[in-house]
Amino acid sequence: MKYYEAFAEHGFHTALMTTFRFDAGVFEDVIRSRLRSNGCRNIAVLADTDMLNAAFAETGLPVSAGARYHLAKRSVKGAFHPKMVLQFGKTKGRLIVGSANLTGAGLHGNLEILEVLEVNQNDMTAAPLLAAALAYFASHTDRRDKAMKQALERASRNTDWLQHVRAASRIETPSGFVEFVTESAGATIADRLVDAVGGRRVSRVVCAAPFWDSNLSAVQILQRRLSPEITALVVDPKAQDFDAPGFRALERASLHSAGQLSACEKRRFHAKLIIVETNEGDLVLSGSANISRPALLEVAGNGNAEAAILRWEPPGTAVQRLGIDAALAVNMPLSDLKPRQRAVNEGETKEERLIDGGAVFLDAAALEWQPPGDVDLSSCLIEVFDVARKSLGVGEPVGVGERIWIEGIDDLNAAAAAEALIEDRRSVRMPIVSLSQLKARSNPPSRAGAQKILDEIYAQETIDAELCEQLRRLFELLQENDAPVPTRDGSSSRGDDPQDEDDSRHLDSDAFGEAAQGFSTNAERDVAFRSAYDRIAQILRHLQPRTTQSELSNGGSSSGSKQPAAVHKRSPDQRRDQLSEFLQVILDGLQSGGLEPLSITALTMIQAFITTMRSEAAETDSTAGEAKAFGPNKPGSGWIRMLGRCLQGFVEAIPEALSESDVEDEQIEVLAQILMTAKMVFERAQKDNMPVVCRSMGIVLSKLHHKLGSAISGHRGKETLLIQEITRTARLQEETDSIVTLQAGQ
């Protein structure tokens, strides 16, 4: 199994993960998107405190943490270093233990090792190990963390089969046994390995890892306790933590380079494993533990937190099964060693320690603070920020025991992030965890509402305000639940079809590679809306508006055009209110970032709005337009201004630097319609002597040409309508340096 494939499988409602390093962009764009698009909503991550704070300081806060998934910190004396994924479904489960972090490199870039244990209705053999892994995960959570407590409760409540399983760290298998190994109070990981070997004769120990003690003390202790005939070290060819004298201090040892492995030609070696070859069988320990004292030789509380799988298999099979025989076949010259500037004693490099602010939770109508440790509340303050990084004020923590409230912040609904000031030292900014949002978005997806709305959309006979109302309701339902959208037959369409899987252009191949197949950074940010687009786009293609583009450009209706049969419609004022509300949903989404401007969701909504407004405009212009709700010059609700506001909000939300990969063929038709509509509004504003609107739409056209021009170079061979329209509007230049905002009442 490729690591990222684990997140694209249907049938799991919960994913609990641990990691040392965390990349928010990779997690949210690839891992979380794949999980949620396949129905997995209850998502929680535990990450090393120092590494998470360093990531926050360097790249900013994750967009969705605290609202769509829970991201919690964990501190131990060494490093919180386990790399584990626990997935639970109603009838199945999966445990993945390995060396890969939740980063682009871990997902695809590095050469990693993963152990995958699965259970289903027909085979529950590994269920005790999954229960043990769940208990281990829970043991590292903070008892004050309400969000994590709720995530664990949801996992248990929705997994009936787990209620009948007794946790056990070891199970017997036909070939021997499989054991879930972690740090513990009574024994080190090395102790567990040595105990499993027992009194068997050891012919060879193979140690492979990217990080080691500078004096190879962990290797020396393993040699003393296992007495192997030879010890083989497989190292990262690019850098090591020990030098030639350090290696020479070992007895009966050989040195090998992971660079001999074909998979390492373009990948960094990051796998961690120990193979003990005995006269009766092979023992394989693989997981997060490097060959270092903090990882292997310390009991819980004194070193790292680590997780590994210990597996017994037939003699002489492990090396070949794991594919490292090519590395062991060639000795590495000591002259090829490239010692790092400093040894890594935590297992992997930890960043310089930043000030940790703990965690802040929005619970009902109160902000609660979970301090990072014992602090004097009188010397602490909490500054709260909104999503735009604007300060909402500085609050004072008050309370007794574990319940600490933050007083002095008025606008709690806008609270998105916080920084703690502890004894005049400012912490790293942290996301505020909304318990209500997590609860609403973590339960299993509701399909009934979306199915009903899709049925109503299919029943529409024309494109009008009624269809826009259905789209608005569908969007709000999906936004609330973030759910996969059912097809008309009731089955659930997903965003990982073969067509998506064939395309990996949109993310950097070195960091993401195949892991990001089907995920465009702009065009398909939220995969859960994919099938909604497919269904609605089909409707939009087959339902014809009441008029055509050429008729609108001339300000009237062609007598020769075919009109669809009349259908029952709401009054003009009712339709105006519907469309105004729908427009506001679009604009709010674009402004807040909830709608990616080139996403399938946004383009579908904008296409529906434009098509409906064009129909309303044609009907208005064919009668006494000025007396109508959508009269072109009517303040606020006139079709010229309403379309102008929509187009202006869209163009302002488009990023400045677009590339060819940001626009796919399926977006071209909609973008062409948007550009044609902007041109139409510009020309009609000129005709009706509306200079403010005319100036603004001139800027919109110029910006559309500028922003979209470079993004469609790869589509020129298709002679698309968008390219034709961009060519026609190339002559338009910006007429002013500032955009005049088209307010609703202007």
N, C-alpha and C positions, 0 to 999 in steps of 0.2 A: 504494500500500500504506500502510495505517495502521501506525505503528511497532510497536504491541503485537501485531499480527497475525503478525509475523515469528517470534514466540516460541511460537505456537500451531500450528505446522505440523509434521506428522509426517515423519520420514525423516532427521533430523539426530541424530548421536550426540555432537557436540561444539559448544560455543559459547564462543568466546574474545572478550572484550569489553574495551574501554578507555573510561575516563570521567574527567572532571574532578571533578564532584560525584557523590556516591553516597548514595542513600536506601535504607537497609537494609530498611525496611518495604515499600516499593514493590518492591524487587528480589525479596525473598523471597516476598511474598504474590502478586505478579503475574508477574514475569518468570521467576523460578526455577520457580515452580509450573507455569507453562505449559510451560516447556521440559521439565521432568522428566515431567509427565503425558503428554507426547508422545514420550517415549523418549529425550530428550536428557539424558545423565547427566554427561558430562564438561564441567564448567562452570568457567571461570576468568575472573577480572576483575582488570584493572590500573587503579588509581586514583591520582590525585595524592596524595602523602604528606600534605601539610599539610591538604588538604580532608578526607581520610579520618580523620585524627586529630581534626580539629574535629568531624566527625560522631560519632566514638566518644565524645568528651567531652560532646557535647550530648545525644545520644539513647541512649547505651549501645552495647554490642556487639551485632552481628547474632546471631540465634539459631543459624543454621546454618552460618555461615562457619567454615571449617576442618574441617568434618565432612561437609557435603553439597556444598559448592562451595569453590573456593579464591579468596580475596580478598587481593590483594597490593598493596603500596604501590610508587610510583615517584616518584623525585625527579629533577628537572632544574633547571638554573639559573633558568629562568623558571617556567613552569607546565607540568605534564604535562596537555595539553589535548586530545588526539585523542578523538573520539567514534566508535568503530568497533565493529562486530559481525561476527565471522567464524563462519560455521556450516558444518560439514562433515558429510556423510553418505556412506554407501557408494556411492551413485550420483549424488549432487548436492552442490552447495555454494552458499554465498551470502556476499556481502560487502556490508555496509551502512556507508556513510561519511556522516556528517552533522554536524549541530549539536546534537543532542539528548543530554543527559546521562542517566544511569540514575537518574532521579528521576521523581516524579509529574508535575512540570511538563514534563520532557523527553518523557515517555511520551505525555502527552495535553494538558497545560495550555497549553504554549507553541505559537506558530507556528514550526515548525522546517523545515529542509530536509534531505532524505535522498536519497542516490544509492544505488540498489540494483542490484547486478550478480549474476547467477545463472548457474550452469552445471548441466547435467544430461547424461544419456547421449546425448542427441541434439544438444547444443550445448555444446562446451567452449571457446568463443571466449574467454571472460573468465577461464579457468583460470589463465593466467600472472599476472593481477592478484591473484587470490586467494593464489597462492603468494608473491607479493611482499608482500602484506599480512601473511601468516603470518610471513615473515622479519622484517618490521618489528616485529610484536608480540614475537617472540622476542628481538629486539635490545634491547628495553626491559626484559626480565626479568633478575632478579639470578641470576647463575650459581650462587649458593649455595642458591637456592630449589629444594629437592628436589620440593616439591609441584607447582610450575609446570613443572619439567622432566618430571615424570611425566605431567602433563596434555598437554604437547606431544607426548610419545611416544605417548600413547594416540590423540591426534588423527591422527598420522601412520600409526600401525599399523592403524587401522581405516578408513583412506581410501586404498584401493588406487589409485584414479585419480590421486591427488596424486603418487604416486611417479614418474609418467611425465611430469610437468609441469615445465618450466623456468620459473623465476620471471622475470617481466619487468614493469617498471613501466608499459609502454605497449603497447597493442594497436591494430591498425588496424581500422576499422569501415567499412561502406558510406558513412556520412556524413562520415567523417574519422578520428578516433582518440579513444580514451579512455585517460587516464593517471592512475595512482595517485601522488599527490604528497604528500611528507612533507618534514620538515626533513632536511637532509643536510649532510655535512661540506664538500662542494664547492660547494653552491649553495643559495640561499635559495628559499623558495616563490615570491617575486616574480621571481627569476631564471628559474624554470621557466616562469612565465606569460609573461614578456617574450620568452624564447626561442621559445615556441610561436607568438607573434604574428609573429616574424620582421620582415621589412621591409614588412608590409602597412600600408595606410593605415587609421588608427583614427578612426572617426567619433564614437564615444561610448564612455565607460567608465561603467558603473553599479556603484557600490559600495553594498552593503546589509549592515548589521550592527548589533547592539545596542551594541557597544563600539568606541571609537576612541581614538587619541592625543589628548591635550588640545590639542596644536598642529597636529593633522592632518598630521604629518610623513610618515606612510606614504602618504597621498593625494598629497601634494606630490611625493614621489619617483616614484610611479606616473605622475603627470602628466608629469614630466620625461622618463621613459624611454619612454613610449608616445605622447606628443604627441597626445592626443585633441582633437577639435574642441570637445567639451564633456564635463564630468565630472558625473555625477548622484550625489548622496548620498541614500540612503534610510535614515532613522534611526527609532529607537524614539520614538514621540511623547511618552512619559512622562518620559524623562530622557536626557540626552546628556552626553558627556564634553568637549565644546568649546562655546565661546560665540560670539556674533555676530562679534566682532572676529577670532576664529580662522577662521571661515568666510570672512569678507571677504578674508582673505589669499590665498585660492585664486584662481586665474585660470580664467575660463570654466567656472564651476561653478554647479550648481543644487541646491537643497535640497528634499527631499520627505519626507513623513511616511508611515510604514508604517500609520498609523492610517486611511489611505484604503482599505486592503484590508479587505474584508468579514470575512475570517477573523480580523482583529485587533480586532474589536469586543469580544470577550470573552477574547482570548488575548494574552499578552505576545509581542512580536516578538523572536525569538531566532535567526532564520536568518542565516547568513553566506554571502555570495556576491559574486563579481565577474564582471560580464559585459563582455567586450571586443567591441564591434561593429566589424568590419572590412569592407572592400569585397568580401572573398571568403567570409566566414562569421563566425559568432559563436563566441567562446571563453567557456566558463562554468567558473569555478572555484568549487566549493562544498564546504563541509565544516565544520571546527571553527575555522578561522582568522578572527579578527576583523580589522578594518582598523587594525592597529597594528604598530609596529615589532617588538616581540618575536615577533609571530605571522608576519609576512611578510618581514621584512628581516634576520633573523639566521640564521646557519648553525647547524648542530647543535652543542649545547654552550654556545651563547651566549644563546639565547632560549628560546622555548617549544618543546615537542613538539607538532606539529600533523599532521593528516591531512586530505586533500582529494581530490576527483576533478576532473580537468581534462578537459573534453569539448569537442570541435569539432562544430559543427552548422551547418546551412544558414543563410545570412545572413538577419537580421531575424526569426528564429524564437524566440530564447531568452526575450526579455522576455514574449512572450505565453504561451509554454509554461509558464513559471514563475509566471505570474499576477500579475506586479508592474506591469503596464501601468497599472492604476488609480492606483497611487501616483505613477507618473511623469507622469501627466496633470495633476497639480495641484501647484503650487509651495507650499512651506511658508514662511510668513512668519518672518523672523528673530526677531520678537517672541515667537514660540511656543516658542523654544528654552528648555529648562529644564536648565541645566548641573548636573551632579552636584556634590556637595560636594568631591569629589576625583576626579581622573582615574583611570581604570583602565588600568594599563600592562601588566598580565599577561594581558589578554584577558578575564578575568572576575575579580571580587573574590576575593582569597585571604584566608583568615582569618588572624588573628594567629598567628604560628608557635608551636606547642606543642612540648613535648619529645617527640621521637620515640623509641620504645623498640626499633625494629627489628622483629624477628619471632621467635617461639618455635615450635619444631616438636617434636611428640611422635613420636619414631622408635623403634619397638620398645619397649625398656624404658628409654629415656633421653630427657631433655629437652635439646634443642639450641637455642642462642641465635644468632641472626643479628644482630649489632650494627648500628646505623644508620650506622656509619662507623668510622674508626680511634679506638678508645677504649683507655684503660688498664684492663685487666681488674681490677687490684687495687683500683680505685676504683669498681667496679660491683657491684651486688647485683640479684637478680631475685626479686620477691615473686610467688608463685603463688596463684591463687584457684580455688575450685570454682564450679559453676554457680550456687550460692546466694550468691556473692560473699564467701564465707567464706575467710579466708586459710589456706592450707595450709602456710605457712612461707616463709622467706626463704632462697634458695639463692645459692651463689657460682658465678660462671662460671669455668671452668677449661678450658684447652686451648691448642693451638698452631695458628697459621694460621687456616684457615677452619672448623675443627672445634672448636666451643666447647660444652662441656657445662655443665649446671646441676646442681650437687651440693647435697645437703641437703634434698631434697624426697622424702618417703617415699611418699605416696599419689599416684603418678603417674596412676592410672586416673581419679582425680577431678579432675585438672588441666584447667581450662577457659579460664583467662585469666591474664595476667601483666602486671606493671608493672616497668620497669627503673629502678633508682636509679643514675644516672650522675653521679658527683661530687656526691652529695647532692641532685641534682635528679631529681624523680620524673617519669617519662614518662606519657603517656596509656596507659590500659589497652588491651591488644591481645588478640585471640582466639588461643588456642593451636591450631596446625594439627596435626591428627592424620593422619599419613600413612597409617596402616592404614585408618582410616574413609574417607578420601577414595578410597583405592584400591578398597575394597569397594563404595562407592556410586557410583563413576564409570564402571564397566564397563557395557556394554550390558545391558539388563534381561533377567533370566531368567524365561521364562514357563512353562517346563515344570512347575516345582514348584507354582505357583499353579493351573495348569490341572488338575493331578492332584487337588489338594485340593478344588477346586470340583466336580470329578466325584464325589468321595467325599461331599461335602455333598449333592449332588443325589440320591445314592443313599439318604440317610437317610429313614426312614419315620416318624420321630417326633422331637420335640425332647427331647433328653436330654443327658447328659454327653458322649456321643460327639460330638454336634454342636458343643458348646462346645469340645471338644478340637480339632475341625477348624478352628473359627474362631480359636482361639488360634494354631494352626500357621500359618494363613493370615495373621493379623496379624503374626506374627513374621517370616514370609517377606517380606511387603510392607514391613515396617519396615526390614528389613535391606537390601533391594534398592531400596525406594521405587519399585516397578515398576508400570506399567499392568497391570490385571488382565485376562486373556483371558476372552472369553465362552466358552460351552460349545462353540461350533463352532470354537474355536481362534483366531478373529479377536480383535484387541485393541480393547477398548472404551476410549474416551478421555473426558476430562472437559470437552470443548468442544463438546457437541452443541448444536443450535439452541435448545433450551429454555434452556440455560445462557446462551447468547449474548444472549437477549432481556432478561436481568435485570441491571441495573447499579445496584441500590439500595444495595449494601452498602458501597461506598467513596465517599469524598467526590468529588462530580462535578467540582469545580473542579480537583482535583489528579490524579484518576485517570480520570474519565469512562468512556468506553467501554472503556478499557484494562482495567478490572477486571471486566468482565462475566463473571458466572458464578463469582466468587470471593467468598464470604461470609467476613468476618473470623473468625467463630466456627463457623458451620455447615458450612463446606466449606474448611477450612484446607489440607488436602492432597487435591488433586484426584485423585491416583492411586488413592484408595480408592473413588471414586465408583461405578465399575461393580461393585466388590465389594459395596457396599451394595445396589445395584439387584438383584443376583443373590440375595444372602442374604435381603434383605427379602422378596423374592418367596417364598422358602422359608418364612420365618417366618409369612407371611400364610396360606399354604395348609396348613401342618402344624399340627395342633391339639394342645395339651398334654392331659394326662390328666384335667384337671379345669378348673373355671371359677373366676372370681373369687368369685362368691357362695358356692360350696362352701367355698373356703378361709376366707372370712370367718366361716363357721359352724364351722370347725374339723373338717370332715369331708367325705366324698364323698357326692354324691347318688346314691341307688340307681337313679334314672332316667337318669343321664347315660350317654352312649354312650362306651365305651372302645375305643380302637384295638386292632387285633390285637397280641398280645404279640410282642415282638421280642427277640432275644438282647441281653442287657445284661451289663455287667461287674458285679462284686460291689459292694455298697454302699460298702465301704471304698475300692475302686478308684475308684468314681464320686466319692466325697468328695475323694480326693486330686486327681483331675482338676479338679473344680470349685474346690477351694482354690487350685490353681495358676493356673487361669484368672482367678479373682478377684484374685490377687496381680498378675497381668499388668495387669489393668485399673487397680488402685490405684496401682501403680508408674507407669504411664503418665500417670494424672491428676496425681499428685504431682510428677513430673519435668517436666511440660509436654509430654511426647511425645504425649499424647492431649489434644486440645482437647475440653473436656467436651460442647460442643454440636456437635461434628463428626459427620459421618456415621459415621466409624469408631467413635468412642466409643459413640454411641447404638446402633449395631448390636451391639456387644459386650455392652453393658449389657442390651439387650433380650433377647439370647440367654441371658445368665446369669439374668436374672429369670424368664424363661419356664421354664427348666430347673429352677430352684430351686422354683418354684411347683408343678411337677409332682412333684418329690421330696417336697415338703412334704405334698402331698395323699396320696401313697402312704404316707408315714410316719404321718400322722395316722389313716389308715384301718386301721392295724395297731397292734402294740405299739410305739408311737412312741418311748418312752423308751429302748428297747433298740436302736434303729436308729442308723445313722451320722449321720442328719440330724434326730434328735429335736429338737424345738423348744427344749428346755432344755439340750441337750448342750453343754458348754463348747467354744468354738472352732468346732466344725463344725455346730452346730445351725442349722437353716435360718433361724431368726429373727435370730441374730447375723450369719450370713453375708450375708443380705440387708441387714441394718442397716449393716454395714461398707461394702458396695457403695454404698448410697444416701448414706451420710455422706460417703464420698470424692467422690462425684459432686457433691453440693450444695456442698461446700467449694471445689471447683474452678471452679464457675460464677462468672464475674465479677459484681461488685456492680452495676455500671451496664450493664444490658442495654437495647437498644432494639428496636423492632418489627422492624427489618431483621435482627436476629441470629437470629430464629426463623422458619423457613419452614414451609410447610404439611406437608412431608414429615417434619418433626421432631415435629409436634404429636401424632401418634398415639403415638409412643414416649414423649414426655414425659407424656402422660396415663397411660400404663401405669406409668411410674415413680412418678407421684404416687399412683395407686391402690395400688401396692405399698407405698409408704411408709405410707399410711393403714392398710392391712391389717396390716403389721408392728406399727404403733403399737397397734392394737386388740387384736391377739393378745398383745402384751407386757403390756397391761393385764389381759387375761383370765388369763394365766399368772403374774401377780404378779412381773413383772421390772421393778422401778422404774428401774434405771439405763438399760436399753434403752428403756423407755417415755419417760423424760425426754429422751434423745438423739433419739428419733424424733419427739417433739413439736417439738424445735428444727429437725430436718430438714424437717418439714412446714411450719413457719412460714417457714423460709428459702426453701423452694421457692415458697411463695405470694408472698413478698416479691420474690424475684429474677425470677420468671417472669411475675408479674402485669403489669408494664409492657411486657413484650416481646411480648405477644399481642394488644395493642389492635387491631392491623390485621387480626386473624383473627376478630373477633367475629361478623361476618356469616355465618360458616360453622357456628356453633353447635357447636363442636368439643367432644369429650369432655374435653379439657384445661380449657377454660373452665368446664365444669360442675363438674369436680373442684376447681378453684381456688375457685369460689364456695362449694362445700360445706366447704372447709377454711379459709375466711376467718376463722372464729371462733377458730382456733387461734393462740395467742400464745406467744411465747418464755417458757418457764418458768424459765429460768436464764440467766445471762450467759455461761456457758462451756459448751462441748460436752464431754461425757464421751466420750473416745475409746473406741471399741469394739475392744479388742485381741483378737487371735485366741484367746488363752487365757483371756479373762474369762468 
